[in-house]
Amino acid sequence: MIKTETWDGFVLVTLASDKIRATFMDLGATILSLCVRDRHGDWQDVVLGYESLTDYETYKGYLGAIIGRTANRIREGRFTLEGTTYQLPVNNGPNSNHGGEKGFAFRPFTVAETTEDSVTFALQSPDGEEGYPANLDVAVTYRIEGSTLVIEYDATPDGTTLVNLTNHAYFNLDGQATYIGDHWLQIQADAYGHVDGDILFTGETEDVTGTIFDFRKSRRIGEALESGDGQIETATGLDHPFLLNRETDAVRLYSEKTGISMTVSSSCPVCQIYSGNFLAGETGKDGQPMNRQTAVCIETSYPADDINIRNEQSKTIVKKGESWKEWTSFRFETDHESQ
């Protein structure tokens, strides 16, 4: 089932099956709500969101939005492509973050196509926007397949540029903004990346064995958040890239309170796990505050600042005639379904 409507000048599209109801907004191709059934059969909205639609234009939490042209931080907002150095806006300490001052999260997409179970949002990003070279045509498709939400990305430039898209949904499977440390997390990753004091990936990776970052077996997120580990203190929580060792069932999040589990699969090689460390009490749904560490983002992508770490070997470089095509899926189950 699909429903399209306008509200306060925004276009909203709702997709629904008997197990999932999801509403998206044209601004930022944003996930506004994602409702799934808990162990009692009651609907729970498992993504955080602002109280009003206009808050999405005001705040820079990127709640539920598509991030582009590049996700996460680029050192000093500077990179070199084919001998030319480009300067991006510096909007996060000394670095550029999430596409610049007005990245894709704050751009109105158009509803390009709808079917009974999908919607495709399209955006044309002009040459020079936020400092990035080349014109870029972007299509983001959300599709519901039973109990799974699939996101497909397709970005095609007319010249050499950088592309590294992700979605920045804040998940809390309790159905409200509660302490995310009580959720259980499992990540199929043998290594994670270090970040510096500005939460920029340094390029240094470490085997998770024997560290607080070993989530290969399901553990409470709070074990990491409350550990006092130096990297946790540096990032004021989890805000680290994990190098996935598989596409299918790569990440699993679980709430004991609702019995809801979410399993993430992706063609992307990295997931940035972010524990909502910079939420600062903004008013969310039902008038409730969204405080620090009351959600977790699972941002599937390529490594942040890969252009400056691996230079011309970076998979975030896309040339004329090429396309950046990736996908991520979120499968929801409850206790009784997974037993």
CORDASUL-V405833 format. One record per residue. N is the residue number from 1. RES is the residue in one letter. SS is DSSP state (hx for helix, st for strand, lp for the rest). PSI is psi in whole degrees, 0 to 359 (999 if undefined). NEAR is the number of other C-alpha atoms within 8 Angstrom. Layout:
# CORDASUL-V405833
n: (N;N)
res: (RES;RES)
ss: (SS;SS)
psi: (PSI;PSI)
near: (NEAR;NEAR)
This chain:
# CORDASUL-V405833
n: (1;2;3;4;5;6;7;8;9;10;11;12;13;14;15;16;17;18;19;20;21;22;23;24;25;26;27;28;29;30;31;32;33;34;35;36;37;38;39;40;41;42;43;44;45;46;47;48;49;50;51;52;53;54;55;56;57;58;59;60;61;62;63;64;65;66;67;68;69;70;71;72;73;74;75;76;77;78;79;80;81;82;83;84;85;86;87;88;89;90;91;92;93;94;95;96;97;98;99;100;101;102;103;104;105;106;107;108;109;110;111;112;113;114;115;116;117;118;119;120;121;122;123;124;125;126;127;128;129;130;131;132;133;134;135;136;137;138;139;140;141;142;143;144;145;146;147;148;149;150;151;152;153;154;155;156;157;158;159;160;161;162;163;164;165;166;167;168;169;170;171;172;173;174;175;176;177;178;179;180;181;182;183;184;185;186;187;188;189;190;191;192;193;194;195;196;197;198;199;200;201;202;203;204;205;206;207;208;209;210;211;212;213;214;215;216;217;218;219;220;221;222;223;224;225;226;227;228;229;230;231;232;233;234;235;236;237;238;239;240;241;242;243;244;245;246;247;248;249;250;251;252;253;254;255;256;257;258;259;260;261;262;263;264;265;266;267;268;269;270;271;272;273;274;275;276;277;278;279;280;281;282;283;284;285;286;287;288;289;290;291;292;293;294;295;296;297;298;299;300;301;302;303;304;305;306;307;308;309;310;311;312;313;314;315;316;317;318;319;320;321;322;323;324;325;326;327;328;329;330;331;332;333;334;335;336;337;338;339)
res: (M;I;K;T;E;T;W;D;G;F;V;L;V;T;L;A;S;D;K;I;R;A;T;F;M;D;L;G;A;T;I;L;S;L;C;V;R;D;R;H;G;D;W;Q;D;V;V;L;G;Y;E;S;L;T;D;Y;E;T;Y;K;G;Y;L;G;A;I;I;G;R;T;A;N;R;I;R;E;G;R;F;T;L;E;G;T;T;Y;Q;L;P;V;N;N;G;P;N;S;N;H;G;G;E;K;G;F;A;F;R;P;F;T;V;A;E;T;T;E;D;S;V;T;F;A;L;Q;S;P;D;G;E;E;G;Y;P;A;N;L;D;V;A;V;T;Y;R;I;E;G;S;T;L;V;I;E;Y;D;A;T;P;D;G;T;T;L;V;N;L;T;N;H;A;Y;F;N;L;D;G;Q;A;T;Y;I;G;D;H;W;L;Q;I;Q;A;D;A;Y;G;H;V;D;G;D;I;L;F;T;G;E;T;E;D;V;T;G;T;I;F;D;F;R;K;S;R;R;I;G;E;A;L;E;S;G;D;G;Q;I;E;T;A;T;G;L;D;H;P;F;L;L;N;R;E;T;D;A;V;R;L;Y;S;E;K;T;G;I;S;M;T;V;S;S;S;C;P;V;C;Q;I;Y;S;G;N;F;L;A;G;E;T;G;K;D;G;Q;P;M;N;R;Q;T;A;V;C;I;E;T;S;Y;P;A;D;D;I;N;I;R;N;E;Q;S;K;T;I;V;K;K;G;E;S;W;K;E;W;T;S;F;R;F;E;T;D;H;E;S;Q)
ss: (lp;st;st;st;st;st;st;lp;lp;st;st;st;st;st;st;st;lp;lp;lp;st;st;st;st;st;st;lp;st;lp;lp;st;st;st;st;st;st;st;st;lp;lp;lp;lp;lp;st;st;st;lp;st;lp;lp;st;lp;lp;lp;lp;hx;hx;hx;hx;lp;lp;lp;lp;lp;lp;lp;st;st;lp;lp;st;lp;lp;st;st;hx;hx;hx;st;st;st;st;lp;lp;st;st;st;st;lp;lp;lp;lp;st;lp;lp;st;st;st;lp;lp;lp;lp;lp;lp;hx;hx;hx;lp;st;lp;st;st;st;st;st;lp;lp;lp;st;st;st;st;st;st;st;st;lp;lp;lp;hx;hx;hx;lp;lp;lp;lp;st;st;st;st;st;st;st;st;st;st;lp;lp;st;st;st;st;st;st;st;st;st;st;lp;lp;lp;st;st;lp;st;lp;st;st;lp;lp;lp;st;lp;lp;lp;lp;lp;lp;lp;lp;hx;hx;hx;lp;st;st;st;st;lp;st;st;st;st;st;st;st;lp;lp;lp;lp;lp;st;st;st;st;st;st;st;lp;lp;lp;lp;lp;lp;lp;lp;lp;lp;lp;st;st;lp;hx;hx;hx;hx;lp;lp;lp;lp;hx;hx;hx;hx;hx;hx;lp;lp;lp;st;st;st;st;st;st;lp;lp;lp;lp;lp;lp;st;st;st;st;lp;lp;lp;lp;lp;st;st;st;st;st;st;st;lp;lp;lp;st;st;st;st;st;lp;lp;lp;lp;lp;lp;lp;st;st;st;hx;hx;hx;lp;st;st;lp;lp;lp;lp;lp;st;st;st;st;st;st;lp;lp;lp;lp;hx;hx;hx;hx;lp;hx;hx;hx;lp;lp;lp;st;st;lp;lp;lp;lp;st;st;st;st;st;st;st;st;st;st;st;st;hx;hx;hx;hx;lp)
psi: (140;144;132;136;167;147;120;35;355;151;126;138;129;130;146;143;187;352;340;140;125;136;135;153;147;325;116;8;49;139;110;320;151;100;130;164;140;188;342;1;4;147;135;131;114;11;141;155;163;164;321;156;324;340;334;336;338;310;158;46;348;30;114;3;159;133;130;167;336;137;146;199;145;126;122;17;29;139;162;131;126;41;355;132;134;143;122;162;137;108;11;92;229;4;167;140;137;41;359;195;322;71;190;334;337;14;139;122;167;149;103;327;144;148;186;336;13;160;137;124;139;150;139;116;116;157;129;352;126;24;355;141;155;148;145;125;124;136;130;121;127;132;138;127;91;249;16;135;124;136;127;133;140;113;125;119;164;12;178;131;184;140;132;81;156;172;142;44;141;111;136;109;358;344;12;170;77;169;120;345;341;354;155;139;137;131;124;78;132;350;155;166;142;150;157;188;345;13;36;132;125;347;346;130;158;140;134;345;127;7;168;351;8;97;24;334;143;131;158;134;327;333;325;313;328;11;333;8;145;319;327;319;321;318;2;35;198;126;60;148;135;132;104;142;8;158;313;133;51;327;140;130;140;139;121;329;314;344;9;135;149;123;127;130;151;150;347;148;352;146;128;117;118;123;31;40;341;9;138;37;15;147;126;202;146;22;12;142;147;98;173;136;43;16;168;135;138;89;96;134;194;166;142;146;26;330;327;345;315;0;231;351;357;135;357;355;125;130;166;135;352;165;146;108;118;168;155;141;151;110;130;138;168;170;307;335;328;355;999)
near: (7;11;7;8;7;8;7;5;5;9;10;12;12;11;14;12;10;6;9;14;13;12;12;12;13;14;11;14;14;13;13;11;13;12;11;12;13;12;11;5;6;7;8;11;12;14;14;18;10;12;10;6;8;6;9;12;7;6;7;5;5;12;13;14;14;14;17;14;13;11;14;9;13;14;11;8;14;10;10;11;10;4;5;6;8;11;8;11;10;13;10;7;6;10;12;16;13;12;15;12;8;9;13;13;14;10;9;10;11;8;10;8;7;9;7;7;12;12;13;12;14;12;10;8;9;8;9;9;8;11;9;12;11;12;12;12;11;12;11;12;12;11;10;14;8;8;11;11;11;13;11;11;13;11;12;13;16;10;10;12;12;10;12;11;12;11;10;13;13;13;10;15;15;12;9;9;13;8;8;13;11;9;13;13;13;12;13;11;14;13;11;14;14;13;13;10;7;8;9;12;15;8;7;7;8;8;7;12;6;5;6;10;7;11;12;9;7;9;9;11;12;11;10;14;11;6;9;8;8;6;8;13;9;11;13;7;12;12;10;12;13;14;12;14;9;7;11;7;9;15;11;12;11;12;13;8;5;10;11;16;13;11;13;13;12;13;8;12;12;12;14;13;13;13;13;12;10;6;12;7;8;9;10;12;9;5;7;8;9;13;10;10;13;14;14;13;13;11;11;13;13;12;8;10;12;12;13;10;8;8;9;7;6;10;7;10;11;15;11;9;7;8;10;10;8;10;11;13;12;11;10;11;10;13;10;6;6;6;4)
